[in-house]
Amino acid sequence: MNDGKRIPWVVGVSGASGTPYAASVLRGLLAAGESVDLVVSRASRLTLLDETGIAFRDAHWRDDLTAWLARGADGKPDTFEVPVDDVRYWAAGDLAAGPSSGSYPVKGMLIVPASTACVAGVALGLSKDLLQRVASVTLKERRRLVIAVRETPLSGQTLKHLVALDEAGAVVLPASPAFYAGATHIQDLVDFVAGRVLDAAEVPHKLYRRWEGELGGSRGA
Ligand SMILES: Cc1cc2nc3c(=O)[nH]c(=O)nc-3n(C[C@H](O)[C@H](O)[C@H](O)COP(=O)(O)O)c2cc1C
């Protein structure tokens, strides 16, 4: 059905800790030549401010996004250079936005990080804002929905919501870094999670070193 038209991935950033995961996923998608439609929840502005010092503004989203994506997980500015030309931004309160309809062409949606409130809202189909509405649309259209939940410990309620999402066809992907890939920096741990999100979306990347069946292989032993 792709007759040369732009068909983006929707990236939803909700208010769980873990904005570096979102930045890494966004960099990975853009590096792979994918188009991105971005939705940033109201609560995630607080986590973004807390974790990066960046006050994300609807009216200046391109500047704020550029600064965010340039920042390393260790807090260093200008670590990455990421053109954001192929990003389209939709305000979280804009329920008339393109991706709020199933007829708007998208490949699917990646929610990174996903708060437990977001998990609950999507599991119950609340559509309380654009992010949750797009997630509901993604499920009803049987498109790929990846939910990188970040919370610990998990309540029984959240576990039930996650099972409901799994049964509805979503990929539940805990933001849970692994240590077999030879991480030496915080960015490596972040990129591992982001890489697993891109794996679930079948987007090629080189964000982490894959397991090759050899114990200690990541240490060069
Ligand atoms: C600094 C900070 C960190 C937070 N971290 C988490 C978290 O890791 N996981 C989570 O589920 N909620 C976390 N929250 C709470 C969510 O932001 C809150 O539940 C919010 O309502 C989520 O809304 P949203 O899903 O619309 O973005 C955090 C809040 C703040 C201010």
The ligand as an SDF file (V2000), in Angstrom:
LIG
                    3D

 31 33  0  0  0  0  0  0  0  0999 V2000
   10.0200   12.4480   38.1570 C   0  0  0  0  0  0  0  0  0  0  0  0
    8.8890   11.4810   37.9390 C   0  0  0  0  0  0  0  0  0  0  0  0
    9.1640   10.1590   37.6600 C   0  0  0  0  0  0  0  0  0  0  0  0
    8.1250    9.2450   37.4540 C   0  0  0  0  0  0  0  0  0  0  0  0
    8.4490    7.9570   37.1750 N   0  0  0  0  0  0  0  0  0  0  0  0
    7.4650    7.0670   36.9160 C   0  0  0  0  0  0  0  0  0  0  0  0
    7.8000    5.7320   36.5280 C   0  0  0  0  0  0  0  0  0  0  0  0
    8.9660    5.3500   36.4220 O   0  0  0  0  0  0  0  0  0  0  0  0
    6.7870    4.8830   36.2320 N   0  0  0  0  0  0  0  0  0  0  0  0
    5.4710    5.2710   36.3070 C   0  0  0  0  0  0  0  0  0  0  0  0
    4.6060    4.4500   36.0160 O   0  0  0  0  0  0  0  0  0  0  0  0
    5.1180    6.5380   36.6710 N   0  0  0  0  0  0  0  0  0  0  0  0
    6.0820    7.4360   36.9800 C   0  0  0  0  0  0  0  0  0  0  0  0
    5.7510    8.7380   37.3130 N   0  0  0  0  0  0  0  0  0  0  0  0
    4.3300    9.0870   37.4760 C   0  0  0  0  0  0  0  0  0  0  0  0
    3.6450    9.4410   36.1500 C   0  0  0  0  0  0  0  0  0  0  0  0
    4.2610   10.5920   35.5820 O   0  0  0  0  0  0  0  0  0  0  0  0
    2.1580    9.7300   36.4330 C   0  0  0  0  0  0  0  0  0  0  0  0
    1.4940    8.5250   36.7810 O   0  0  0  0  0  0  0  0  0  0  0  0
    1.4510   10.3720   35.2630 C   0  0  0  0  0  0  0  0  0  0  0  0
    0.0920   10.5130   35.5880 O   0  0  0  0  0  0  0  0  0  0  0  0
    1.5830    9.5680   33.9770 C   0  0  0  0  0  0  0  0  0  0  0  0
    0.7970   10.2080   32.9800 O   0  0  0  0  0  0  0  0  0  0  0  0
    0.9100    9.8060   31.4410 P   0  0  0  0  0  0  0  0  0  0  0  0
    0.7970    8.3240   31.3440 O   0  0  0  0  0  0  0  0  0  0  0  0
   -0.2590   10.5120   30.8190 O   0  0  0  0  0  0  0  0  0  0  0  0
    2.1820   10.3410   30.9160 O   0  0  0  0  0  0  0  0  0  0  0  0
    6.7700    9.6670   37.5410 C   0  0  0  0  0  0  0  0  0  0  0  0
    6.5070   11.0140   37.7970 C   0  0  0  0  0  0  0  0  0  0  0  0
    7.5370   11.9080   37.9960 C   0  0  0  0  0  0  0  0  0  0  0  0
    7.2060   13.3520   38.2530 C   0  0  0  0  0  0  0  0  0  0  0  0
  1  2  1  0
  2  3  1  0
  2 30  2  0
  3  4  2  0
  4  5  1  0
  4 28  1  0
  5  6  2  0
  6  7  1  0
  6 13  1  0
  7  8  2  0
  7  9  1  0
  9 10  1  0
 10 11  2  0
 10 12  1  0
 12 13  2  0
 13 14  1  0
 14 15  1  0
 14 28  1  0
 15 16  1  0
 16 17  1  0
 16 18  1  0
 18 19  1  0
 18 20  1  0
 20 21  1  0
 20 22  1  0
 22 23  1  0
 23 24  1  0
 24 25  2  0
 24 26  1  0
 24 27  1  0
 28 29  2  0
 29 30  1  0
 30 31  1  0
M  END
$$$$
